[in-house]
Amino acid sequence: MDLSGNGGRIFFWMAMLRWWLVRSMVYAKSVNMVELCCGEDTGLEI
Protein backbone atom coordinates (compact mmCIF):
# COMPACT_ATOMS: atom_id res chain seq x y z
CA MET A 1 0.00 0.00 0.00
CA ASP A 2 1.34 3.40 -0.96
CA LEU A 3 0.03 5.52 1.89
CA SER A 4 2.12 8.55 0.97
CA GLY A 5 0.65 8.72 -2.53
CA ASN A 6 -2.92 8.21 -1.33
CA GLY A 7 -2.51 10.77 1.45
CA GLY A 8 -1.07 13.27 -1.01
CA ARG A 9 -4.03 12.76 -3.34
CA ILE A 10 -6.52 13.25 -0.50
CA PHE A 11 -4.65 16.38 0.63
CA PHE A 12 -4.69 17.68 -2.95
CA TRP A 13 -8.45 17.17 -3.29
CA MET A 14 -9.07 18.79 0.10
CA ALA A 15 -7.00 21.79 -0.96
CA MET A 16 -8.86 22.01 -4.28
CA LEU A 17 -12.23 21.77 -2.51
CA ARG A 18 -11.27 24.46 0.00
CA TRP A 19 -9.96 26.74 -2.78
CA TRP A 20 -13.18 26.28 -4.78
CA LEU A 21 -15.30 26.94 -1.68
CA VAL A 22 -13.41 30.13 -0.82
CA ARG A 23 -13.56 31.25 -4.46
CA SER A 24 -17.33 30.67 -4.65
CA MET A 25 -17.87 32.48 -1.32
CA VAL A 26 -15.79 35.47 -2.47
CA TYR A 27 -17.67 35.51 -5.80
CA ALA A 28 -21.06 35.44 -4.05
CA LYS A 29 -19.96 38.21 -1.68
CA SER A 30 -18.75 40.37 -4.56
CA VAL A 31 -22.04 39.79 -6.43
CA ASN A 32 -23.97 40.85 -3.32
CA MET A 33 -21.82 43.97 -3.02
CA VAL A 34 -22.48 44.82 -6.68
CA GLU A 35 -26.23 44.38 -6.18
CA LEU A 36 -26.14 46.58 -3.08
CA CYS A 37 -24.13 49.27 -4.85
CA CYS A 38 -26.23 49.22 -8.01
CA GLY A 39 -29.54 48.75 -6.18
CA GLU A 40 -30.78 46.04 -8.56
CA ASP A 41 -32.17 43.65 -5.94
CA THR A 42 -32.77 46.12 -3.11
CA GLY A 43 -35.62 48.15 -4.63
CA LEU A 44 -33.61 51.37 -4.46
CA GLU A 45 -33.73 53.88 -7.28
CA ILE A 46 -30.16 55.09 -7.85
LUMMIMI-515886 format. One record per atom (N, C-alpha, C): atom name; x negated, y, z; residue in one letter. Coordinates in Angstrom, 3 decimals. Atoms other than C-alpha are relative to their C-alpha. Layout:
N
<atom atomo="CA" c1="X" c2="Y" c3="Z" residuo="A"/>
...
END
This chain:
46
<atom atomo="N" c1="-0.850" c2="-1.206" c3="0.000" residuo="M"/>
<atom atomo="CA" c1="0.000" c2="0.000" c3="0.000" residuo="M"/>
<atom atomo="C" c1="-0.882" c2="1.251" c3="0.000" residuo="M"/>
<atom atomo="N" c1="0.763" c2="-1.238" c3="0.094" residuo="D"/>
<atom atomo="CA" c1="-1.336" c2="3.402" c3="-0.960" residuo="D"/>
<atom atomo="C" c1="0.773" c2="1.099" c3="0.731" residuo="D"/>
<atom atomo="N" c1="-0.762" c2="-0.953" c3="-0.808" residuo="L"/>
<atom atomo="CA" c1="-0.028" c2="5.522" c3="1.886" residuo="L"/>
<atom atomo="C" c1="-0.393" c2="1.433" c3="-0.314" residuo="L"/>
<atom atomo="N" c1="0.441" c2="-1.371" c3="0.266" residuo="S"/>
<atom atomo="CA" c1="-2.119" c2="8.553" c3="0.973" residuo="S"/>
<atom atomo="C" c1="0.699" c2="0.541" c3="-1.252" residuo="S"/>
<atom atomo="N" c1="-0.651" c2="-0.457" c3="1.229" residuo="G"/>
<atom atomo="CA" c1="-0.649" c2="8.724" c3="-2.528" residuo="G"/>
<atom atomo="C" c1="1.480" c2="0.252" c3="0.229" residuo="G"/>
<atom atomo="N" c1="-1.427" c2="-0.159" c3="-0.260" residuo="N"/>
<atom atomo="CA" c1="2.920" c2="8.210" c3="-1.327" residuo="N"/>
<atom atomo="C" c1="0.253" c2="1.218" c3="0.868" residuo="N"/>
<atom atomo="N" c1="-0.156" c2="-1.152" c3="-0.875" residuo="G"/>
<atom atomo="CA" c1="2.512" c2="10.769" c3="1.451" residuo="G"/>
<atom atomo="C" c1="-0.213" c2="1.302" c3="-0.760" residuo="G"/>
<atom atomo="N" c1="0.247" c2="-1.199" c3="0.798" residuo="G"/>
<atom atomo="CA" c1="1.071" c2="13.270" c3="-1.008" residuo="G"/>
<atom atomo="C" c1="1.181" c2="0.318" c3="-0.886" residuo="G"/>
<atom atomo="N" c1="-1.168" c2="-0.212" c3="0.869" residuo="R"/>
<atom atomo="CA" c1="4.025" c2="12.762" c3="-3.337" residuo="R"/>
<atom atomo="C" c1="1.173" c2="0.558" c3="0.811" residuo="R"/>
<atom atomo="N" c1="-1.091" c2="-0.488" c3="-0.846" residuo="I"/>
<atom atomo="CA" c1="6.520" c2="13.253" c3="-0.501" residuo="I"/>
<atom atomo="C" c1="-0.262" c2="1.455" c3="0.396" residuo="I"/>
<atom atomo="N" c1="0.338" c2="-1.365" c3="-0.376" residuo="F"/>
<atom atomo="CA" c1="4.654" c2="16.382" c3="0.632" residuo="F"/>
<atom atomo="C" c1="0.216" c2="0.941" c3="-1.178" residuo="F"/>
<atom atomo="N" c1="-0.171" c2="-0.817" c3="1.204" residuo="F"/>
<atom atomo="CA" c1="4.689" c2="17.679" c3="-2.952" residuo="F"/>
<atom atomo="C" c1="1.475" c2="0.300" c3="-0.237" residuo="F"/>
<atom atomo="N" c1="-1.433" c2="-0.218" c3="0.226" residuo="W"/>
<atom atomo="CA" c1="8.445" c2="17.174" c3="-3.287" residuo="W"/>
<atom atomo="C" c1="0.606" c2="0.886" c3="1.077" residuo="W"/>
<atom atomo="N" c1="-0.495" c2="-0.864" c3="-1.076" residuo="M"/>
<atom atomo="CA" c1="9.067" c2="18.787" c3="0.100" residuo="M"/>
<atom atomo="C" c1="-0.389" c2="1.446" c3="-0.270" residuo="M"/>
<atom atomo="N" c1="0.457" c2="-1.354" c3="0.309" residuo="A"/>
<atom atomo="CA" c1="7.000" c2="21.793" c3="-0.956" residuo="A"/>
<atom atomo="C" c1="0.814" c2="0.574" c3="-1.158" residuo="A"/>
<atom atomo="N" c1="-0.784" c2="-0.463" c3="1.142" residuo="M"/>
<atom atomo="CA" c1="8.859" c2="22.012" c3="-4.277" residuo="M"/>
<atom atomo="C" c1="1.421" c2="0.357" c3="0.442" residuo="M"/>
<atom atomo="N" c1="-1.361" c2="-0.249" c3="-0.467" residuo="L"/>
<atom atomo="CA" c1="12.235" c2="21.769" c3="-2.515" residuo="L"/>
<atom atomo="C" c1="0.060" c2="1.292" c3="0.817" residuo="L"/>
<atom atomo="N" c1="0.026" c2="-1.203" c3="-0.824" residuo="R"/>
<atom atomo="CA" c1="11.266" c2="24.460" c3="0.005" residuo="R"/>
<atom atomo="C" c1="-0.190" c2="1.239" c3="-0.869" residuo="R"/>
<atom atomo="N" c1="0.236" c2="-1.138" c3="0.898" residuo="W"/>
<atom atomo="CA" c1="9.959" c2="26.741" c3="-2.776" residuo="W"/>
<atom atomo="C" c1="1.270" c2="0.340" c3="-0.766" residuo="W"/>
<atom atomo="N" c1="-1.238" c2="-0.242" c3="0.749" residuo="W"/>
<atom atomo="CA" c1="13.176" c2="26.280" c3="-4.777" residuo="W"/>
<atom atomo="C" c1="1.067" c2="0.616" c3="0.902" residuo="W"/>
<atom atomo="N" c1="-0.995" c2="-0.519" c3="-0.933" residuo="L"/>
<atom atomo="CA" c1="15.301" c2="26.935" c3="-1.676" residuo="L"/>
<atom atomo="C" c1="-0.270" c2="1.471" c3="0.310" residuo="L"/>
<atom atomo="N" c1="0.354" c2="-1.392" c3="-0.285" residuo="V"/>
<atom atomo="CA" c1="13.409" c2="30.133" c3="-0.823" residuo="V"/>
<atom atomo="C" c1="0.272" c2="0.864" c3="-1.216" residuo="V"/>
<atom atomo="N" c1="-0.218" c2="-0.764" c3="1.229" residuo="R"/>
<atom atomo="CA" c1="13.563" c2="31.252" c3="-4.459" residuo="R"/>
<atom atomo="C" c1="1.494" c2="0.263" c3="-0.204" residuo="R"/>
<atom atomo="N" c1="-1.439" c2="-0.174" c3="0.197" residuo="S"/>
<atom atomo="CA" c1="17.333" c2="30.672" c3="-4.654" residuo="S"/>
<atom atomo="C" c1="0.576" c2="0.962" c3="1.044" residuo="S"/>
<atom atomo="N" c1="-0.479" c2="-0.907" c3="-1.037" residuo="M"/>
<atom atomo="CA" c1="17.870" c2="32.482" c3="-1.324" residuo="M"/>
<atom atomo="C" c1="-0.388" c2="1.436" c3="-0.330" residuo="M"/>
<atom atomo="N" c1="0.453" c2="-1.350" c3="0.356" residuo="V"/>
<atom atomo="CA" c1="15.795" c2="35.467" c3="-2.472" residuo="V"/>
<atom atomo="C" c1="0.804" c2="0.515" c3="-1.183" residuo="V"/>
<atom atomo="N" c1="-0.790" c2="-0.412" c3="1.171" residuo="Y"/>
<atom atomo="CA" c1="17.670" c2="35.515" c3="-5.798" residuo="Y"/>
<atom atomo="C" c1="1.411" c2="0.401" c3="0.422" residuo="Y"/>
<atom atomo="N" c1="-1.352" c2="-0.318" c3="-0.458" residuo="A"/>
<atom atomo="CA" c1="21.062" c2="35.438" c3="-4.054" residuo="A"/>
<atom atomo="C" c1="0.006" c2="1.314" c3="0.775" residuo="A"/>
<atom atomo="N" c1="0.068" c2="-1.231" c3="-0.769" residuo="K"/>
<atom atomo="CA" c1="19.964" c2="38.213" c3="-1.682" residuo="K"/>
<atom atomo="C" c1="-0.183" c2="1.197" c3="-0.921" residuo="K"/>
<atom atomo="N" c1="0.208" c2="-1.110" c3="0.934" residuo="S"/>
<atom atomo="CA" c1="18.750" c2="40.371" c3="-4.564" residuo="S"/>
<atom atomo="C" c1="1.277" c2="0.282" c3="-0.785" residuo="S"/>
<atom atomo="N" c1="-1.267" c2="-0.195" c3="0.708" residuo="V"/>
<atom atomo="CA" c1="22.045" c2="39.795" c3="-6.432" residuo="V"/>
<atom atomo="C" c1="0.987" c2="0.732" c3="0.902" residuo="V"/>
<atom atomo="N" c1="-0.889" c2="-0.686" c3="-0.931" residuo="N"/>
<atom atomo="CA" c1="23.968" c2="40.846" c3="-3.321" residuo="N"/>
<atom atomo="C" c1="-0.396" c2="1.459" c3="0.144" residuo="N"/>
<atom atomo="N" c1="0.461" c2="-1.380" c3="-0.109" residuo="M"/>
<atom atomo="CA" c1="21.818" c2="43.974" c3="-3.024" residuo="M"/>
<atom atomo="C" c1="0.401" c2="0.794" c3="-1.235" residuo="M"/>
<atom atomo="N" c1="-0.378" c2="-0.687" c3="1.243" residuo="V"/>
<atom atomo="CA" c1="22.475" c2="44.824" c3="-6.682" residuo="V"/>
<atom atomo="C" c1="1.496" c2="0.293" c3="0.007" residuo="V"/>
<atom atomo="N" c1="-1.448" c2="-0.217" c3="-0.041" residuo="E"/>
<atom atomo="CA" c1="26.230" c2="44.377" c3="-6.180" residuo="E"/>
<atom atomo="C" c1="0.343" c2="1.106" c3="0.997" residuo="E"/>
<atom atomo="N" c1="-0.270" c2="-1.052" c3="-0.976" residuo="L"/>
<atom atomo="CA" c1="26.140" c2="46.580" c3="-3.077" residuo="L"/>
<atom atomo="C" c1="-0.401" c2="1.359" c3="-0.553" residuo="L"/>
<atom atomo="N" c1="0.472" c2="-1.280" c3="0.534" residuo="C"/>
<atom atomo="CA" c1="24.126" c2="49.274" c3="-4.847" residuo="C"/>
<atom atomo="C" c1="0.893" c2="0.480" c3="-1.143" residuo="C"/>
<atom atomo="N" c1="-0.787" c2="-0.384" c3="1.174" residuo="C"/>
<atom atomo="CA" c1="26.232" c2="49.224" c3="-8.007" residuo="C"/>
<atom atomo="C" c1="1.492" c2="0.082" c3="0.319" residuo="C"/>
<atom atomo="N" c1="-1.391" c2="-0.060" c3="-0.401" residuo="G"/>
<atom atomo="CA" c1="29.542" c2="48.746" c3="-6.176" residuo="G"/>
<atom atomo="C" c1="0.915" c2="-0.829" c3="-0.889" residuo="G"/>
<atom atomo="N" c1="-0.834" c2="0.806" c3="0.888" residuo="E"/>
<atom atomo="CA" c1="30.784" c2="46.045" c3="-8.562" residuo="E"/>
<atom atomo="C" c1="1.008" c2="-0.840" c3="0.793" residuo="E"/>
<atom atomo="N" c1="-0.844" c2="0.927" c3="-0.743" residuo="D"/>
<atom atomo="CA" c1="32.171" c2="43.652" c3="-5.944" residuo="D"/>
<atom atomo="C" c1="0.473" c2="0.595" c3="1.325" residuo="D"/>
<atom atomo="N" c1="-0.357" c2="-0.594" c3="-1.286" residuo="T"/>
<atom atomo="CA" c1="32.765" c2="46.121" c3="-3.113" residuo="T"/>
<atom atomo="C" c1="1.228" c2="0.889" c3="-0.110" residuo="T"/>
<atom atomo="N" c1="-1.159" c2="-0.847" c3="0.176" residuo="G"/>
<atom atomo="CA" c1="35.621" c2="48.152" c3="-4.627" residuo="G"/>
<atom atomo="C" c1="-0.326" c2="1.479" c3="0.076" residuo="G"/>
<atom atomo="N" c1="0.397" c2="-1.405" c3="-0.081" residuo="L"/>
<atom atomo="CA" c1="33.607" c2="51.365" c3="-4.465" residuo="L"/>
<atom atomo="C" c1="-0.140" c2="0.588" c3="-1.393" residuo="L"/>
<atom atomo="N" c1="0.141" c2="-0.694" c3="1.287" residuo="E"/>
<atom atomo="CA" c1="33.727" c2="53.876" c3="-7.284" residuo="E"/>
<atom atomo="C" c1="-1.235" c2="0.885" c3="0.079" residuo="E"/>
<atom atomo="N" c1="1.262" c2="-0.755" c3="-0.041" residuo="I"/>
<atom atomo="CA" c1="30.159" c2="55.092" c3="-7.847" residuo="I"/>
<atom atomo="C" c1="-0.267" c2="0.570" c3="-1.382" residuo="I"/>
END
